[in-house]
Amino acid sequence: MEFRMLGPLEACHDGALVPLGDQQQRFVLVVLLLHANRPVSTERFTEIVWNGNPERRHLVRGYINKLRKAFQDSDVEIETTATGYVLRVTDDQVDTFRFDRLCSEARQADDPRRAIELLRTAVGLWRGRYLEDIDIDRVGGTEVISPEDSYFDAVGDLAELELNTGDHRSARDRLRRVVQFDPARQKHAGLLMRALIADGARVEAIRVFHTTSEALRGIDLEPGPQLRNLAARAERGEPPSSLPSRPGVFTGRDTELALIERTAAAGGRAVWISGPPGAGKTGLAIESAHRLRDRFSDGQLLVRLGGFTPNVPATTIGDALTQALTDLGVPAEQIPATVGRKVTLYQTELYGTRTLLVLDNAASADQVRPLLPQAPGCLAIVTSRKMGEPDTGENVRLAPMPPEEGAALFRALTDPARVRGRSAEVDEIARRCGHLPMPIHVAAALFRRHHRWPLDHLLRLLEQNGPDSAAVRASYQQLGAPQRYLFRLLGHLPGPDIDVTGAAALAGRDVTGVRGALDELHQVSLLEEISPERYQMLDPLKEFAAAEPPATPAEPSDALVRLLDFYLVTLAAAVSTAYPFDRAQLPATDRASPVAPVFAGADAALQWIATEQKNLVAAVRAAATHGLPEHAWRLAVLIWRHFNTTSQFEDWIETMELAWEVVSANPDNDYGQAHVLLRLATANDRLGRLTEALELAAKALPRWIRLGDVRGEAATLCAIAIPTMELGEHDRAMAHLSAALDKYRQCDDPRGQAHALSMLGYLNELHGNLDDALRRHEAAVPMLREIGHVQGAAHALNNLGSVQQRLGLLDDALRSHTEAHGHATEVGDLCAAAYALTNLGNVHRRHGRLTEAVRYQERAKQVAADVSDADLRTQLYLDRGATAHAGQDDAEALRSYLAALDLAAGTGNRAHQARAHHGIAATLHRTGHHDRAASHWDSAQTEFATLGLPEASVVSSEREALACQCRRTTRFSSG
């Protein structure tokens, strides 16, 4: 006998269905099944089936007898005990029991194929909804625990296993039914999207995302990061991969490879490979990553950490996270400024994916920990000269290869005919290379290049060069003079890599000749080509190259100057092309580089800056530490706009502080100091360090005056005005901005004029001078459009729309903020995009469309999550608070206003503090907390009055209309 509850109620014996009687008899059977192998009393039956009606008590015995008769020819019986009736069954006789057992066995199975078999059997037991033809209220009601959640769990677990083994179509077909039944199930929608993407059905995957998003919005939820990531992947196409190509030959290390594969199969988070230089740590990691590609189908990334790279500081955690996020497809301008937020975004991007990361050349466990994936299903393979720690994954320590493996590797890298029958010599060559893969590769590359050499000749060279780096030295000595020269220079390279043009500048040679030299170094395994015509030297080789004596004492320093000249000249050209409106303010340079490229357009210029960013930051460091202050500060000032637009504050602050350190050493260098102080002030203002920003800008101003640079004066007056305004001194700020406007007009600078006009419009709006504010914004916007300053136009349009809102021109405001959002998105300015979205929400709130207002402001919140702009975050809280207050959501309004107050107090922005106090006071008043509200009324009224803002009279009028404790002033006397 088999009882089936996973669908319509059925009993089956010898392949035939057993009649179960009328509906009430079926209720009695279900109660027995739900209490299988446990007694159920007559009173309990009466309570459950007939709601405790005593007149139905006598029916129990009759139905029990009918069931006994139905089961009389089977192996099932219903016993009568002292405490009630007991249905005796085994686990295999009830499908719910069997389902639970199969799922449990699947969870414990070591073999994924066995787990798939068990789960397929378990899921196949379901024929419909649980007891779909039974009125649950008649068999226990809320006491009946449906196994349907377990069914969905089993379907999800089975899909995960099927996807991991490449059977995406089975997963797809099963998941389609689940998601069609309940599209709000995010986990299953995500699995279905993964299956569809694997099947090439990207359009259908995007359609699933939109269907699930719509279902979630119906219950006031938004799709989580896993679904958003999958949707982005469906739109992009191929999963991200920054792995280099697989090594041409890889032999040995079978034990280590097996351990890494076992860790991946067991769901381990990380493997830490350690060993001496040249042991093949990176090669093993790359080989493992390629072997595991199918298991980690959502992406495979390589992040170089530079822990032991000569002349290059170890990659900071922030830079490593930026590299990983960029490789994951996050646009540069959306990567947050702070390490903490980068970690959050990084882990969010990994969540719900199966991504493999190779973290190469780690300096320490502390450098690696933030990069280790927290998400299940992801794996990191770490390489380092140091051993890992207990919390950094499985440890794999690479010793020199066993002698037979070292010899086998050399044979695999050479022509078999040349080494046939020469086992003793091959063994000795491997021994001379320390049985380490890197020297063996170098020795084999040297042997391949010289077709007429016998093995004895190679062996003699290795013997002559001693036990340390014998293969590298022998290969180096066989190079021509140009190749040896370039090899030595690359040992002193300040950045992590270099392209052909940069190498030509470093060597002081033409590009064609250097391209050939680089190719020869690559052929003999002394250089790695990490992307087309971009090269990197392995750390042990870089150490060797740097230790080689130069041909002349000035060789390294002359090369560094040539390389810095190249970066300086090329960066100046790139910035001038990408940001033409900044040309007049760029620092002049009298350096030259004959190989510096010319950029055809802004896209090519921006791409060069982004690609060379690490090398440019390294160039600033190298210039600062090698007595080249003019290169250091000019490079730092030239790249500021890129850091500002992409909100990369770590590199921005580091390079500007290095620039200030070197330029301030020369008290007569007003020109350099003025430029550095101005851009350092801007960075501090963006970070909410208003006092520091004001002090830095104030130091810059007299330097510009002494230089007679009117445009520099104007820019610095604006840099002084902004923190002055935020600190509450509005009259002084307006005076600075008016003076700046005059100076910008004097030097005919439309970008500067538009900036000053827009800021004056903003201040006039604060003080209620709306017509004047509108006039200034309407003058600024066309100027910015005309010069193609899209980012500036986005900010000015946001300011214009804000004034239009207050004037009641809501349709105009909607157009302005919509255009602002389009411009901000075009250039990747998340700050302006978030302002546009929250303002669009404000327009909808003023129209009474609160649902739309909330939606836009939630989008603004998501966009701004990765932007370290304190004023923006404060404004978003104020706007969300106003929308929540309008919708009678007092708890959310109070949370938002309190968060705004906390942020504004931290930066010192007094206008924001006043608005936050006002919102808190109004919310506390409406919720009846008048004693707590009173002090906030006072603070709002005082701050608005001190700032001379019209809201002071608004607050006063509101309080006058109240008849509660809120009306009484707690701080002031009438005198």
Secondary structure, DSSP 8 states (H G I E B T S, - for coil): -EEE-SSS-EEEETTEE----SHHHHHHHHHHHHTTTS-B-HHHHHHHHSTT-GGGTTHHHHHHHHHHHHTTTSS-EEEEETTEEEEE--GGGBHHHHHHHHHHHHHH-SSHHHHHHHHHHHHHT--SSTTTTS-GGGTTGGG---THHHHHHHHHHHHHHHHHTT-HHHHHHHHHHHHHH-TT-HHHHHHHHHHHHHTT-HHHHHHHHHHHHHHHHTTT----HHHHHHHHHHHH-S--B------S-----HHHHHHHHHHHHTT-SEEEEE-STTS-HHHHHHHHHHHTTTTSTTEEEEEE--TT-TTS----HHHHHHHHHHHTT--GGGS-SSHHHHHHHHHHHHTTS-EEEEEES-S-HHHHGGGS--STT-EEEEEESS---GGG-EEEE-----HHHHHHHHHHTS-HHHHTT-HHHHHHHHHHTTT-HHHHHHHHHHHHH-TT--HHHHHHHHHHT-STTHHHHHHHHTS-HHHHHHHHHHTT-SSS-EEHHHHHHHHTS-HHHHHHHHHHHHHTTSSEEEETTEEE--HHHHHHHHHS--SSTTHHHHHHHHHHHHHHHHHHHHHHHH-GGGGGGS-------TT----SSHHHHHHHHHHTHHHHHHHHHHHHHTT-HHHHHHHHHHTHHHHHHHT-HHHHHHHHHHHHHHHTTSTT-HHHHHHHHHHHHHHHHHTT-HHHHHHHHHHHHHHHHHHT-HHHHHHHHHHHHHHHHHTT-HHHHHHHHHHHHHHHHHTT-HHHHHHHHHHHHHHHHHTT-HHHHHHHHHHHHHHHHHHT-HHHHHHHHHHHHHHHHHTT-HHHHHHHHHHHHHHHHHHT-HHHHHHHHHHHHHHHHHTT-HHHHHHHHHHHHHHHTT---HHHHHHHHHHHHHHHHHTT-HHHHHHHHHHHHHHHHHHT-HHHHHHHHHHHHHHHHHTT-HHHHHHHHHHHHHHHHHHT-THHHHHHHHHHT--SGGGS-SS----
